[in-house]
Amino acid sequence: MDDLEMARAAFIRDIFGSSDIEGSSHESLGCEDNSVHLVDEVSISNVIHEQDFNIVSHPIPTIGMSFGSVDELLETYRDHAKEKGFAVVIRSSAKDEDGQLKYVWLSCDRGRNTYFEKHSKRVNCPANVRAIRGGDNRWLVSKVVVEHNHELIPDLSFFMRGHRELNARMKRQLQANERANIRPSKSIGMLRIQEGGPKNLGCTSKDCRNFIDASRRLGSEEGDAEAIRISVCPVRNETYGTSELDRLSLRV
């Protein structure tokens, strides 16, 4: 295994081997024939070979640049991060006396010190961008640190949590397929075809399965609540007429 493959394997252990914030199950990883595979039906090697290398460059924000909003700054930095091979988080922020945001600190998601050495991807990476809100309500970049203290692997940006998201249309499609009793594997496969391949899906198969499971739990809870409501709702007694609760117009 060459240095690049070793770096990729180490990167994947950092990302997928750590504790999952949302409680998602960890994906099994393995190495075979110099390629790394995800058990949830997505092959990293296939995605890497399918990458489109004609990418428009997204430069990092520089000191003195101004943005109309924090979202615009965050989107610009995230585009740069996705191209370079890392993810971005909002590390800190501050508000003024009126409760308006006045300062924001964006950093690499591998910043800060490690809490648990064996189960954290944090390596105290110094890369960050800081900005303050000026008198014209525009955001001015005040500090930029470009250097990272870890390997950057652009080919794997697709799998980073900061770059994975199910849009509203995809969620509606998964919910509709679930109501039609279509198996999750086929439902996810249909999404891949519609989006033009795994690299355009914007998330992993595991993300889709987690959303389907969450939708099922929500539907089950709503069904239980309806059953409870029906069981305690006052009914009209054919012998004695309207019940006392009905007469008082009480609702459960």
N, C-alpha and C positions, 0 to 999 in steps of 0.2 A: 504494500500500500504506500503510495507516494505521499509527499507532504500535504498536497492539496486535499487528498481523500481523508487523511488523518485529521486535518483541520475541519473538514466538513463533518466528520463523525463526532469530533469534540463539540462542534457548534450545536449539533442536533441533541447531544446529551444535555447541553446547557439549557436549550429551549424546551425540549419535551421531557427531559428527565426530572425537572423541578416540579414542585407542588403546583397543581392547577388551581388558580384563584376561583374559577367558576365551579369547581368541583367536577370537572369533566374527567373521564377516565383517561389514564395515560395510554398513549399509543405505543405498541411494541416496536422495537427497532432491532435491526440485525444487519450484519455485513456479510455479503456473499458475492464472490466474483467481482470484487472491487466496486460494488455498487451498494447504496444504502436504500432500504425499502421501508415503507410505512405499511403496517398491517391493514389500515383502513382503506385499502384499495387504490391508494395514490402512490405511484412510484416516483421517488425524487429524481431518479436517473432520467425517466421519460420527460419529466417537466423540465429538467435542465436542458435536454437536447431540443425541446420544443421552444425554448426561450427565443424571443425575437430580439436580436442584437441591434436592430436599427432603432435604438431608444433615443428620444430627444433628451439632451442633457438638462438636468435640473440643478442649477448651481445652489450652493448653500447661501442663506442670508448673510449679508456682510454688515459690518458696523456702519451706521448711518442710513441704512435702508429703512423705508417707512412703509407701513401697511395700514389698510383701512380698518382692520379688526384683528383680534387674536386668532380667529378661525382662519383668516387669510394667511397669517404668519405660520400657524401650525400646519396648514395644508402645504405651504411651500417647503417647510422643513421636512415634512413627511415624504413628499415627493423626492427630495434629495436623498433622504435616508433609504427609501425603497430602492433607489438606483444604486446606492453605494453598498447596501447590505447590512443595515441595522434598523432598529425601530426607535420611535420617539415617544416620550411620555412627558406630561406636565409635572415637573418635579416640585415646583413651588409657585405661589402667587400671593398677591397682597391687594387689599382694597383701601380706598381712602375713607375719609370721615362720612361721606355720603353713600358708602357702600358700593361705589363703582370700582371696578378693577383698574389698578394703576401700574401693576408690575407682574410680569410672568417670566418664569424660568423653565425653559424646555431643555431636556437632556436625553442622552442615549439611555435606553431602557436597561442597560447593564451598568449604569452609574450607581453611586452610593456603595457603602461597605456591605460585605456579605454578612448576613445574619447566621445562616447555617452553611458551613463550608461545603458540605456534600450535596446539598439540595437547593442551591441558589445559583442563578446565572450572573449575579452581580459581581463585578470585578472592580468597582470604583472607577469606572470609565470617566475621564474628564470632559468628553465632548459635550458641549452645550451651547445654547443660544439664549440670551436674555434680552428683554425689551421692556420699555417703559412707555406709558401713555403721555403724550405731550398736550400742550394747551389747545391744540386744534383737534384733539381726540383721535389723532393718528398715533400708531404704535411705532416707536423708533428703536431699532436694534442698538443696544448699548454695549454688548459684549458677545464675542463668538470664540469658541474653542473648537478647532477642527480635529485635532489629533485624538485617536482612539488607542487604548492599550490592549486591544484584542483583535483577533482576525475578523475581517469583513468579507462576507461571502454573498455577493449580489444574487447568485443563482438560487439562494435559499430564502430570499426576501419574501417569497410567496407564502412560506410557512410561518412567518413571524406573527405573533398575536396582534401587534400594532397595525399590520397590513391586511388582516383577515376580517371580513364583514359580510353578513348576509343582508342584501338590500331588501326593500319592502316587496318588490315584485317576486323575488326568489322565495320569500317567506309565504306569500300568498299561494305560490305554486306548490310548495311543499305541503301546506295545509289542505289545499284542494286535492292533491294526490292522496293524502292521508284519509280524507273523507271518502275517497273513491276506493279505499282498501288496496292501494298500490304499495307494494313492498318498498321500504326505504332505499334498498340498493337500486331498484329500478327507477325510483323517483329521483335519486341523486344522479343516476346515469342520464336521465332525460335533461336535467339541468346542465350537465356538462356539454351535452350535444347542443343545446340551445345557446349556451354561452361561447361555443367555439373551442372547447377544450378545457382541461383542468387549470391551465395557466390564466384563463380568463374568468374562472369561476369566482375568484376573490376570497375563497375560503377552502377549508379541507372537508373531506367527507365526514370527519368526526364532528365538525361544527354543524353540519346539516343534521346529523343524527341527534346531536344534543338538542337542537331546536325542535325536532320532531318529538323527542321524548318529553321536552318541556311542554309542548302543545298538548300531548296526551295527558300529562299530569293536570294541566289546567282544565281540560275538558272533564276529567274525572272529578275534580274538586267542584266544578260547577254543577255536575250531575248530582253529586252528593248533597250540595246545598239545596238544590231544587227538590230532592226527595225529602229532606228534612222539612222544608217549607210546606210541602203538601201534607206531610204527616201531622204537623201541628196546626195547620190552618183550620179554623172552625168550619164546620159543615152544617147545612140546614137539616134540621130534624123534621122528617115528614109528619111525625106525630104531634110535636109541640111547636112547630113553626120555626121562626128565626131564632138562632141561638143568641145568648146574651152578648157574646163578643161581636156578632154581626150587628146587633142592635146598637151597640156602643161605637160601631165603625172603627174598631181596632184592627190594625193590620200587623201581620207577623212578617 
